[in-house]
Amino acid sequence: MFGLLALQLGGLALGFVACGFGLLAAVPVVSGLTASAYRQLFGDDDAAGFMSGR
C-alpha cells in the first residue's frame, strides 16, 4: 500500500509542477488507481447493489 501512496503522491506532484493544469489529468488517474486497488483488495462483490445499473 505504501508503494501505491508514493505513486499517487508522485503523480499529483508532477501534475502540480506542470503549472497546475497537469492536475486536471492527474486527479482522475489517481482516483482510478485508488478504485482499482480497492476492488483488487476487497473484490468486486456489490452487496448494496450500487453497481447493478438500476
VEXZA-717117 format. One record per residue (C-alpha): x, y, z; residue number from 0. Coordinates in nm, 2 decimals. Example, Ala and Ser with C-alpha at 12.3 -4.5 7.8 and 13.67 -1.06 7.14 Angstrom:
# VEXZA-717117
<<1.23, -0.45, 0.78>, 0>,
<<1.37, -0.11, 0.71>, 1>,
END
This chain:
# VEXZA-717117
<<0.00, 0.00, 0.00>, 0>,
<<0.29, 0.24, 0.07>, 1>,
<<0.40, 0.20, -0.29>, 2>,
<<0.06, 0.30, -0.42>, 3>,
<<0.05, 0.60, -0.20>, 4>,
<<0.40, 0.70, -0.32>, 5>,
<<0.29, 0.66, -0.68>, 6>,
<<-0.02, 0.87, -0.62>, 7>,
<<0.17, 1.15, -0.45>, 8>,
<<0.43, 1.15, -0.72>, 9>,
<<0.17, 1.17, -0.99>, 10>,
<<-0.01, 1.46, -0.82>, 11>,
<<0.32, 1.64, -0.75>, 12>,
<<0.41, 1.61, -1.12>, 13>,
<<0.06, 1.74, -1.21>, 14>,
<<0.11, 2.04, -0.98>, 15>,
<<0.45, 2.12, -1.11>, 16>,
<<0.30, 2.14, -1.46>, 17>,
<<0.16, 2.48, -1.37>, 18>,
<<-0.14, 2.32, -1.20>, 19>,
<<-0.30, 2.22, -1.53>, 20>,
<<-0.15, 1.88, -1.50>, 21>,
<<-0.38, 1.82, -1.20>, 22>,
<<-0.67, 1.81, -1.45>, 23>,
<<-0.52, 1.48, -1.58>, 24>,
<<-0.35, 1.36, -1.26>, 25>,
<<-0.65, 1.37, -1.03>, 26>,
<<-0.88, 1.13, -1.24>, 27>,
<<-0.58, 0.89, -1.29>, 28>,
<<-0.51, 0.88, -0.92>, 29>,
<<-0.88, 0.83, -0.84>, 30>,
<<-0.89, 0.54, -1.09>, 31>,
<<-0.58, 0.39, -0.93>, 32>,
<<-0.74, 0.40, -0.59>, 33>,
<<-1.07, 0.25, -0.71>, 34>,
<<-0.88, -0.03, -0.89>, 35>,
<<-0.67, -0.11, -0.59>, 36>,
<<-0.98, -0.11, -0.37>, 37>,
<<-1.16, -0.36, -0.60>, 38>,
<<-0.85, -0.58, -0.61>, 39>,
<<-0.81, -0.58, -0.23>, 40>,
<<-1.18, -0.63, -0.14>, 41>,
<<-1.32, -0.79, -0.45>, 42>,
<<-1.60, -0.67, -0.68>, 43>,
<<-1.89, -0.81, -0.48>, 44>,
<<-2.15, -0.54, -0.47>, 45>,
<<-2.38, -0.63, -0.17>, 46>,
<<-2.55, -0.29, -0.18>, 47>,
<<-2.64, -0.31, -0.55>, 48>,
<<-2.49, 0.02, -0.64>, 49>,
<<-2.30, -0.12, -0.95>, 50>,
<<-2.60, -0.31, -1.09>, 51>,
<<-2.70, -0.02, -1.32>, 52>,
<<-3.06, 0.02, -1.19>, 53>,
END
